[in-house]
Amino acid sequence: MFNRENFEILELACADYTEIKDGEDSKEKSGLALAVYYLLVKAAKIVKVFHLINNDDIWAIQTGDFLDVLHSCKHELIGGAIYNTNKKRQTKLRRVENLHTSPRFNN
């Protein structure tokens, strides 16, 4: 799985897994997309360390190459998810009902 030759398949699988299929419309589950990306990064690092400990240098190098490709394609994979979560966070914070009012300003 952590082989850079399989990256396109992994990219399609992640897109399919994080997609909300709602009739004709399809949207991305932004939080899930972020979680899957960071899970892949963490798992690949663990696998790389495992191979380094077991003196499997070839597999460790291949996993490191996969991590390089994953980091290089970060914005293609989760750029929209980062944008959507930041936008949602900013709009929710700025709603009037969510603003904290101090008692000293209330008359």
Secondary structure, 3 states (H helix, E strand, C coil): CCCHHHHHHHHHHHHHHCEEEECCEEEECHHHHHHHHHHHHHHHHHHHHHHHHCCCHHHHHHHHHHHHHHHHCHHHHHHHHHHHHHHHHHHHHCCHHHCCCCHHHCC
